[in-house]
Amino acid sequence: MVWLHAASVGELDQCKALALVYKKKEPETFLLQSVFSDSVRDSSLEAFPADLKFRLPLDFPWSYDFILDKFSPEVLVCMAWDRWPNLLLAAKRRRIQTILASAVITLPKGFLKRKFYKAAFNLFDKILTSHSSGEEKFKELLGEKKPIKTLGDSRFDSVIQKIETSQREFKRPKNYPFSQVFLLASTYEPCEKLLLPLLQESSLKNTAFWIFPHKTDPARITQLESEIKKFTSDSTLYSHAEFNSISSRVILFDVLGILAHAYRAADFAYVGGALHNRVHNVLEPAYFGLPLLSGPRITHAPEAIELNHRGGLFIIRTKEEVLEILQLSSERKEAIRFSNRQFVETGRGAAERIYLEIGPRKER
């Protein structure tokens, strides 16, 4: 029996890739999957390929006794940066192997915070980092004797599997009159405040804007429609028209489940969140080789940092910076396309490497 835990949506993707490996290699192994954040929809949790799915309670010393005593998992796997001291202590008392996989860390500042981080992460038996830079940081915090190894980020496998197994085709509308598509993904108000004024730039008259807001509730869509109208009347709401017949410069997507496929039809992608909080998923657009734009807050996302170092992700703060990027030469765009796709490809197989490091059940 194996227990996988995900803090939120991104970590659940990491767990999913590992769960699929278990289902393929060890179909008889019983999988538990827990989540914590309310951002994980009930439908997503129910569809997860595990035998039992549930939401984790608050981290009190007594919170996990029932679960651990009833199911007695052999392994507990947390993802990314997640550490639940009381859960880990309860697992260790029962001699359950504890692993942090696809691990990332931002080293804390201050003596007390560093001491807490060290105590919490030391509760893991193994730490399997997503990138070599993370391995170095964990060793700096925990010392060389701690079992720490770089095996990759299993979310790469989730992204690749999601795209490559999809039967959905996504193309631009028939006879679409714009030569370039700038896709704005997971946007918030700070994103739109920066980017919507570009609709009035004459140099972008042949560039369409496809907008996928992070939230699609009616109030948010109404508010965003109002903002768009300040800059152009040439816009259409996705759910109100037959997509193949749309000719509007701005398409506002108010439904879920399309974004990962729409990247296929774009030329550039802005990934939201990093102007005010943290960047969203950059792996999906990178898979399609798109030049990426993001705000500066990417320190929690090693994949975004690496794409930036490779020249495939641009940090933007002003509309002038955006304008410059949207006018990259064909040669530069082709180089970025190759580099970004190659980067995603190098992450393929991380879930199986993590599975092998944990050890097949019959070997434990």
Secondary structure, 3 states (H helix, E strand, C coil): CEEEEECCHHHHHHHHHHHHHHHHHCCCCCEEEEECCCCCCHHHHHCCCCCEEEECCCCCCCCCHHHHHHHCCCEEEEECCCCCHHHHHHHHHCCCEEEEEEECCCCCCCHHHHHHHHHHHCCCCEEEECCHHHHHHHHHHHCCCCCEEECCCCHHHHHHHHHHCCCCCCCCCCCCCCCEEEEEEEECHHHHHHHHHHHHCHHHCCEEEEEEECCCCHHHHHHHHHHHHCCCCCEEEHHHCCHHHCCCCEEECCCCCCHHHHHHHCCEEEECCCCCCCCCCCHHHHHCCCCEEECCCCCCCHHHHHHHHCCCEEECCCHHHHHHHCCCCHHHHHHHHHHHHHHHHHCCCHHHHHHHHHCCHHHC
